[in-house]
Amino acid sequence: MPIRKNQFFQSRLLSDHEKKNFSILELIRRNGPITRAEISKITDLNIVTISNYINTYINEGLVVEGGMEASSGGRKPTLVKLKENYGYAIGLDLGHMGIEGTNMIGVVVDISGKVREKIEHKRVKDTMDKIITKSLELIDELVNKDKVYKDRIKGVGIGISGVIDETLGTVRDSSKNGMRASYLSMIDLIEQRFGIPSLLGNDATFAAFGEKMYAIPMDVENIVYMYSDIGTGIIIKGNLYCGATGSAGEVRINYPQNAEYLKFSKSFSFLLPLGLDLGLTNRARKLIKDEGVKSSISSIAGDNLESVTIENIIEAAKSGDTFAIELLEDAAVNLGVRVAYLVNLFNPEIVIIGGGIEKAESLFLEPLRKTVKKWAFEEPANTVKILPAQLGIEGVALGAAGVVLRNLFISV
């Protein structure tokens, strides 16, 4: 049962039948083996309705019965679970535009969400057309890992940074020195070459769904995911919010392509992105080199300031380096202002901080939380929990594959 083309965006507002499908199958995915009675109790759907849905899934080959649960009397209830080898989903993270050294990651997951295969390659700065070509090679490598996958891949999810036009299947680099665009439709190319339906989405959006699928309780429905300072994933009432063309989540203004940038950059600096590393590496290099600031960051980076990474700064801060700690606190305040704005706008239950900066733990998260408390309205600020991402570098790829599974579940 393949997903319908571009269903990721078309089905944001689910029908009652689709909502029931997803809630039941996602519950089985997370908690199976499980009884019909337990599903009925948790979903608040009557047992007859649950049985009808489960019977449909069994007839489709998506769910199997197996084993009996202990009973205090009468007939022992039958347990149901997903048939893991029913099908597989591919998730791709194509890395970040304009940032050399980030990874392109591909995973194959079964319908329970378990990772069956993973591959990872360094991404180099290149044109979008060449990145698209490499994504096809990544898919080819994954589907040929095992002959079983080739016949049972239900869809491919592709997460990428940039401004997406879902209608055309194109993507444009939104970084200051980027603005590169591809006018090749990645979705069409994948479906022509592999005969597999595919979904193209913003990496932050997929990372948000990955966290919800793997790390957040099912009953949490309103989530904002901050992909460091390069994008935002938004989940409202349990549904991914992607906007009219799939590019929602860019919490910043566009870079003017003329002198206007210099004129307005100071006034609107809080709306200008600082990048995946929140501008920390450039600031560290400048202050250490130009102003002679003493810091263990230099030695941790092998006395090569040009190779300083965000990980070096976090390591120095954790060792007690005052300068590194101040760098993280300043970055936390800057990002915290944006988070406060989003907390006021969306009133989420949870804000997830990802993209790598979450590795700084309380050194970054505590000043960020204090900033949100200061700048957000009291009611939403008191409700929201600000948490570190749990999935690490695999978050985007897992979320992209997870959206394929979601669409598979709702379309039964």
ZIDAUR-V540696 format. One record per residue. N is the residue number from 0. RES is the residue in one letter. OMEGA is omega in degrees with one decimal (none if undefined). Layout:
n & res & omega
N & RES & OMEGA
N & RES & OMEGA
This chain:
n & res & omega
0 & M & -177.9
1 & P & 174.9
2 & I & 178.8
3 & R & -178.2
4 & K & 177.6
5 & N & -178.1
6 & Q & 177.6
7 & F & -177.8
8 & F & -175.7
9 & Q & -173.1
10 & S & 179.5
11 & R & 175.1
12 & L & -172.8
13 & L & 173.1
14 & S & 179.0
15 & D & 178.6
16 & H & 180.0
17 & E & 178.5
18 & K & 178.7
19 & K & 176.7
20 & N & -175.5
21 & F & -177.3
22 & S & -179.2
23 & I & -176.6
24 & L & 177.5
25 & E & 176.0
26 & L & 177.0
27 & I & 179.8
28 & R & -176.4
29 & R & -168.3
30 & N & -177.8
31 & G & -1.9
32 & P & -174.7
33 & I & -178.9
34 & T & 175.5
35 & R & -179.2
36 & A & 179.1
37 & E & 178.1
38 & I & 179.2
39 & S & -178.4
40 & K & -176.0
41 & I & -177.3
42 & T & -178.0
43 & D & 173.1
44 & L & -176.1
45 & N & -172.0
46 & I & 178.4
47 & V & 177.7
48 & T & 179.9
49 & I & -179.4
50 & S & 178.5
51 & N & 178.7
52 & Y & -178.8
53 & I & 179.0
54 & N & 176.4
55 & T & -179.7
56 & Y & 178.8
57 & I & 178.1
58 & N & 178.0
59 & E & -176.8
60 & G & -177.1
61 & L & -177.6
62 & V & 177.0
63 & V & 174.5
64 & E & 179.5
65 & G & 176.0
66 & G & -179.9
67 & M & 175.4
68 & E & 178.7
69 & A & -177.8
70 & S & 178.7
71 & S & -179.8
72 & G & -179.9
73 & G & -177.1
74 & R & 179.4
75 & K & -179.7
76 & P & 179.7
77 & T & 177.5
78 & L & 175.4
79 & V & 178.3
80 & K & 177.2
81 & L & 172.1
82 & K & -167.4
83 & E & -177.5
84 & N & 175.4
85 & Y & -179.0
86 & G & -175.9
87 & Y & 177.0
88 & A & 175.6
89 & I & 174.2
90 & G & 179.7
91 & L & 167.9
92 & D & -174.8
93 & L & 175.8
94 & G & -172.6
95 & H & -180.0
96 & M & 174.5
97 & G & -179.1
98 & I & -179.2
99 & E & 176.6
100 & G & 174.4
101 & T & -172.7
102 & N & 166.0
103 & M & -173.9
104 & I & 175.9
105 & G & 177.0
106 & V & 166.8
107 & V & 176.7
108 & V & 173.4
109 & D & -172.7
110 & I & 173.4
111 & S & 180.0
112 & G & 179.3
113 & K & 179.9
114 & V & 179.1
115 & R & 179.0
116 & E & 174.5
117 & K & 172.7
118 & I & -175.4
119 & E & 178.4
120 & H & 175.4
121 & K & 175.1
122 & R & 177.0
123 & V & 176.9
124 & K & -176.5
125 & D & 177.4
126 & T & 179.1
127 & M & 179.6
128 & D & -179.8
129 & K & 176.2
130 & I & 177.3
131 & I & 177.5
132 & T & 179.7
133 & K & 177.9
134 & S & 176.7
135 & L & 178.0
136 & E & 178.8
137 & L & 178.4
138 & I & -179.8
139 & D & 179.1
140 & E & -178.5
141 & L & -175.9
142 & V & 180.0
143 & N & 175.6
144 & K & -177.5
145 & D & -178.6
146 & K & 179.9
147 & V & -177.2
148 & Y & -172.9
149 & K & -176.5
150 & D & -172.3
151 & R & 176.2
152 & I & -177.1
153 & K & 179.8
154 & G & 178.2
155 & V & 173.1
156 & G & -177.6
157 & I & 176.8
158 & G & -177.7
159 & I & 176.8
160 & S & 179.4
161 & G & -179.9
162 & V & -172.0
163 & I & 168.2
164 & D & -174.5
165 & E & -177.8
166 & T & -178.8
167 & L & -176.4
168 & G & -177.6
169 & T & -179.6
170 & V & 179.7
171 & R & 176.5
172 & D & -178.6
173 & S & 179.8
174 & S & -173.9
175 & K & -176.8
176 & N & -176.3
177 & G & -177.6
178 & M & 174.8
179 & R & -178.9
180 & A & 171.3
181 & S & 177.2
182 & Y & 171.0
183 & L & 176.4
184 & S & -179.2
185 & M & -178.6
186 & I & -179.4
187 & D & -179.1
188 & L & -179.9
189 & I & -177.1
190 & E & 177.5
191 & Q & -175.1
192 & R & -172.9
193 & F & -176.6
194 & G & -177.9
195 & I & 176.4
196 & P & -175.9
197 & S & -178.5
198 & L & 177.8
199 & L & -178.6
200 & G & 177.2
201 & N & -176.5
202 & D & 179.3
203 & A & 178.1
204 & T & 179.1
205 & F & 177.8
206 & A & 177.5
207 & A & -179.0
208 & F & 177.4
209 & G & 178.2
210 & E & 179.6
211 & K & -176.5
212 & M & -172.0
213 & Y & -168.7
214 & A & -174.3
215 & I & 177.9
216 & P & -177.1
217 & M & -174.9
218 & D & 174.2
219 & V & -170.5
220 & E & -175.9
221 & N & -171.3
222 & I & 169.6
223 & V & 179.0
224 & Y & 177.0
225 & M & 177.4
226 & Y & -172.5
227 & S & -179.7
228 & D & -176.2
229 & I & 179.4
230 & G & -177.2
231 & T & 172.9
232 & G & -173.6
233 & I & 174.5
234 & I & -178.2
235 & I & -179.0
236 & K & 178.6
237 & G & -178.4
238 & N & 174.8
239 & L & 174.4
240 & Y & -174.4
241 & C & -179.2
242 & G & -174.0
243 & A & -176.8
244 & T & 177.9
245 & G & -174.8
246 & S & 179.9
247 & A & 176.5
248 & G & 177.3
249 & E & -176.1
250 & V & -177.5
251 & R & 176.6
252 & I & 177.6
253 & N & 175.7
254 & Y & 174.4
255 & P & -176.5
256 & Q & 179.0
257 & N & -176.2
258 & A & 178.7
259 & E & -179.0
260 & Y & -179.2
261 & L & -177.5
262 & K & -173.0
263 & F & -172.3
264 & S & -180.0
265 & K & -178.1
266 & S & -175.5
267 & F & -175.9
268 & S & -179.6
269 & F & 177.7
270 & L & -179.8
271 & L & -175.2
272 & P & 177.5
273 & L & 175.7
274 & G & -176.2
275 & L & -178.2
276 & D & 178.4
277 & L & 179.1
278 & G & -174.2
279 & L & -176.2
280 & T & 178.4
281 & N & -179.3
282 & R & 178.3
283 & A & 179.3
284 & R & -176.3
285 & K & -175.4
286 & L & 179.2
287 & I & -175.9
288 & K & -172.7
289 & D & -175.9
290 & E & 173.5
291 & G & 178.1
292 & V & 179.6
293 & K & -178.7
294 & S & 176.6
295 & S & 177.8
296 & I & -178.0
297 & S & -177.3
298 & S & 178.5
299 & I & 179.1
300 & A & 178.5
301 & G & -178.8
302 & D & 176.2
303 & N & -174.7
304 & L & -179.3
305 & E & -179.0
306 & S & 179.9
307 & V & 178.9
308 & T & 176.7
309 & I & 178.2
310 & E & 177.2
311 & N & -179.1
312 & I & 178.8
313 & I & 178.4
314 & E & 179.0
315 & A & -179.7
316 & A & -179.6
317 & K & 178.0
318 & S & 176.3
319 & G & 179.6
320 & D & -174.9
321 & T & -178.8
322 & F & 179.7
323 & A & 178.3
324 & I & 179.1
325 & E & 176.7
326 & L & -179.4
327 & L & -180.0
328 & E & 178.6
329 & D & 179.1
330 & A & 179.5
331 & A & 178.3
332 & V & 180.0
333 & N & 179.6
334 & L & -178.9
335 & G & 177.1
336 & V & 178.3
337 & R & 179.0
338 & V & 178.8
339 & A & 177.4
340 & Y & -179.2
341 & L & 176.4
342 & V & 176.5
343 & N & -174.7
344 & L & -171.7
345 & F & -179.8
346 & N & -176.8
347 & P & 172.7
348 & E & -177.0
349 & I & 166.5
350 & V & -179.6
351 & I & 178.1
352 & I & -178.5
353 & G & 179.5
354 & G & 178.6
355 & G & -177.3
356 & I & -180.0
357 & E & 178.1
358 & K & 177.3
359 & A & 176.1
360 & E & -172.6
361 & S & 178.8
362 & L & 177.7
363 & F & -172.4
364 & L & -178.5
365 & E & 175.5
366 & P & 176.7
367 & L & 178.5
368 & R & 179.5
369 & K & 178.7
370 & T & 178.3
371 & V & 177.7
372 & K & -177.2
373 & K & -169.5
374 & W & 178.2
375 & A & 175.7
376 & F & -171.7
377 & E & -174.7
378 & E & 178.9
379 & P & 179.7
380 & A & 179.8
381 & N & -178.3
382 & T & -170.5
383 & V & 171.4
384 & K & 179.8
385 & I & -171.0
386 & L & 174.9
387 & P & 174.7
388 & A & -176.0
389 & Q & -169.7
390 & L & 178.0
391 & G & -173.3
392 & I & -179.7
393 & E & -172.2
394 & G & -177.3
395 & V & -178.7
396 & A & 178.7
397 & L & 178.2
398 & G & 178.7
399 & A & 176.1
400 & A & 179.8
401 & G & 178.2
402 & V & 174.9
403 & V & 178.5
404 & L & 176.9
405 & R & -178.1
406 & N & 174.7
407 & L & -178.7
408 & F & -173.7
409 & I & -173.3
410 & S & -180.0
411 & V & none
